[in-house]
Amino acid sequence: MAIEWPITILKPQSISPPFLAPRSLSGGASLSGRMQISASDAGVWVCSLNSIPLYNRQTVLTWRAIAARSEGRLYPIDLPLFRYELEYSAQDTGYDYGAAVTPIPFSDESYFDDGTGFVGGLTEVTSNGAAALRATSMTFAVVTADRIEPGQIFGINHATKGPRWYQIQTYDYDTFAVTFIPPLREAVADGDVITFDQPACRMRLATDNEMKIELQAGSFGTASVNFIEDL
């Protein structure tokens, strides 16, 4: 079972946003300096969270708990896009981003046992028709999403592969047809939810030592962590 990165507790001060790194191979350069490079069309998502403050009991123990549960690169981590991505997402400019993603309690002001509440969405988009494994195009059924544009990242929570990021290449505002990268990690059924609000991707730590930290006086410090998609 994948771990979910606790974005409300371990919040980075800076981020290297998700980047679809090409997966290329080369036999090296010849004596003339020429080089032949081939690449797959899949790519792999990479992302870095930098300068995460570890300043109290909760943040330090949360960091150490993730390190213990992930066991280096052994177990995956579901990494949500941080709130800054809402500024580049598909919501209309009139929405209150902060209020929309703030957890809401039950009517008696209580929350779930783990302290979380209900979180609504700012968009409502589904797949209009099925799309096959490794497809790079599909059609959306848009109920609420005023600013879908090329360059945006959306998510699909696949039944087997878990949550994945995809980035829009082109979008037809009349037909809602979209092309995207990378190719679908898993087939999509008609009516599957397309997430723009805070899509997540199933990642792994880039190295076994990503969760190693140094604490000043044994109690506080900052840490950074690098992720790569779990393929």
C-alpha positions in Angstrom: 0.0 0.0 0.0 1.4 3.4 -1.0 2.1 6.1 1.6 0.5 9.5 1.0 2.9 12.5 1.5 1.5 14.7 4.3 1.5 18.0 2.5 -0.1 19.9 5.5 2.8 18.9 7.8 5.9 18.6 5.6 5.6 21.7 3.5 8.6 22.7 1.4 9.8 26.3 1.1 10.7 25.8 -2.5 9.8 23.2 -5.1 11.2 21.8 -8.3 7.8 21.3 -10.0 7.0 18.0 -11.7 9.1 17.5 -14.8 8.6 14.7 -17.4 12.2 13.6 -17.9 12.9 11.8 -21.2 14.2 8.3 -20.9 17.1 8.3 -23.4 19.9 5.9 -24.3 23.2 6.5 -26.1 26.1 4.4 -27.1 28.4 7.3 -26.4 30.3 9.6 -28.8 32.4 8.4 -31.7 35.9 9.7 -32.4 34.4 12.4 -34.6 32.2 13.6 -31.8 28.9 12.3 -33.3 26.5 10.7 -30.9 23.3 8.7 -31.6 20.6 9.0 -29.0 17.3 7.2 -28.9 14.5 7.9 -26.4 11.2 6.3 -25.5 8.0 8.3 -25.7 7.0 7.5 -22.2 9.2 9.7 -20.1 9.2 9.5 -16.3 8.0 12.1 -13.8 10.6 13.6 -11.4 9.9 16.1 -8.6 11.9 17.7 -5.7 10.7 19.2 -2.4 13.3 21.5 -1.0 14.0 23.2 2.3 11.3 21.4 4.3 11.3 22.9 7.8 11.7 20.3 10.6 11.1 22.4 13.6 9.0 20.5 16.2 8.1 17.0 17.4 5.4 16.5 14.8 7.5 17.4 11.7 10.5 15.4 12.8 8.6 12.3 13.8 6.4 12.5 10.6 9.6 12.6 8.5 11.1 9.7 10.4 7.8 7.7 10.0 7.9 8.1 6.3 11.5 7.0 6.2 10.6 3.9 8.2 7.6 3.0 6.1 9.1 3.7 2.6 12.3 1.7 3.4 14.3 3.6 0.9 13.0 3.0 -2.6 11.1 -0.2 -1.6 7.6 1.2 -1.1 5.9 3.9 -3.2 4.6 7.3 -2.0 1.6 9.1 -3.5 2.7 12.7 -4.0 0.0 15.4 -4.4 0.7 18.6 -6.2 1.1 21.4 -3.7 -1.3 24.2 -3.5 0.7 26.6 -5.7 -0.4 24.5 -8.7 -3.9 25.7 -8.2 -2.8 29.1 -9.7 -2.0 27.3 -12.9 -4.9 24.9 -12.9 -8.4 24.9 -14.6 -10.4 26.9 -12.0 -11.9 30.3 -12.8 -10.1 33.3 -11.4 -13.0 34.1 -9.1 -12.6 31.0 -6.9 -11.2 31.2 -3.4 -8.5 28.6 -3.6 -7.7 28.5 0.1 -11.2 28.1 1.2 -11.9 25.4 -1.4 -9.2 23.1 -0.3 -9.7 23.7 3.5 -11.0 20.5 5.2 -14.7 20.8 6.3 -15.9 19.0 9.5 -19.2 17.2 10.1 -22.2 19.2 11.2 -21.2 18.7 14.9 -17.7 20.3 14.1 -16.0 16.9 14.4 -13.5 15.4 12.0 -12.6 11.9 10.9 -10.6 9.8 13.3 -7.3 10.8 11.6 -8.1 14.5 12.0 -9.0 15.1 8.3 -12.3 16.5 7.0 -14.2 16.7 3.8 -12.5 18.5 0.9 -14.6 19.6 -2.1 -13.4 20.1 -5.7 -13.1 23.2 -7.8 -13.5 21.3 -11.1 -15.7 18.5 -12.4 -14.3 16.8 -15.4 -14.7 13.2 -16.6 -13.6 11.1 -19.6 -16.0 11.2 -22.5 -15.5 7.7 -23.9 -12.8 5.1 -23.2 -9.1 5.5 -23.9 -6.7 2.6 -24.4 -3.4 1.8 -22.6 -0.6 4.1 -23.9 -3.1 6.5 -25.6 -2.0 10.1 -25.8 -5.4 11.6 -26.7 -8.9 11.5 -25.3 -12.1 13.7 -25.0 -13.2 15.3 -21.8 -16.7 15.8 -20.5 -16.5 19.2 -18.8 -19.1 20.3 -16.2 -17.0 22.8 -14.3 -13.5 23.9 -15.4 -13.2 27.4 -17.0 -9.5 27.5 -17.9 -8.3 24.2 -19.3 -5.1 25.1 -21.2 -1.9 23.4 -22.6 0.8 23.0 -20.0 -1.6 22.1 -17.1 -1.2 18.9 -15.2 -4.2 16.7 -14.5 -4.5 13.4 -12.7 -6.2 10.1 -13.1 -6.5 7.6 -10.3 -6.0 4.3 -12.1 -7.4 1.1 -10.6 -4.1 -0.8 -10.7 -1.4 1.8 -11.3 -2.8 4.3 -8.8 -2.8 8.1 -9.2 -0.8 9.4 -12.2 0.0 12.8 -13.6 -0.5 13.8 -17.2 0.3 17.1 -18.9 -1.8 18.7 -21.6 -0.2 19.3 -25.0 -3.2 20.6 -27.0 -6.8 21.3 -26.1 -9.8 22.0 -28.4 -12.2 24.3 -26.7 -15.1 23.3 -29.0 -14.9 19.5 -28.8 -13.0 19.1 -25.5 -10.5 16.9 -27.3 -7.1 16.8 -25.6 -3.7 15.4 -26.3 -1.2 14.8 -23.5 2.0 13.3 -22.3 3.1 10.7 -21.1 1.0 7.9 -22.7 -1.7 6.5 -20.4 -0.2 4.2 -17.8 -3.5 2.3 -17.7 -6.6 2.2 -19.9 -9.3 4.7 -19.0 -13.1 3.9 -19.0 -15.9 6.2 -20.0 -16.8 8.4 -17.0 -13.5 8.1 -15.2 -12.7 11.2 -13.1 -10.1 13.7 -14.4 -8.6 15.6 -11.5 -7.3 19.1 -11.8 -7.7 20.3 -8.1 -4.8 18.5 -6.5 -3.8 15.5 -8.6 -1.3 13.0 -7.2 1.3 10.7 -8.7 2.6 7.4 -7.4 6.4 8.0 -6.9 9.3 6.4 -5.2 12.3 8.0 -3.5 15.0 8.8 -6.1 17.7 7.1 -3.9 17.7 5.0 -0.8 19.2 7.9 1.2 16.7 10.6 0.3 15.2 10.7 3.9 18.6 11.1 5.6 18.5 14.3 7.7 20.8 16.4 9.8 19.3 18.2 12.8 20.9 21.1 14.7 21.1 20.4 18.3 19.3 17.2 17.5 15.9 18.9 17.3 15.5 21.1 14.2 16.7 21.6 10.7 15.6 21.6 7.0 15.5 18.7 4.6 15.0 18.1 0.9 13.8 15.0 -1.0 13.7 13.9 -4.6 11.1 11.6 -6.2 10.9 9.6 -9.4 7.7 8.0 -10.8 7.0 4.5 -9.8 6.8 2.6 -13.1 
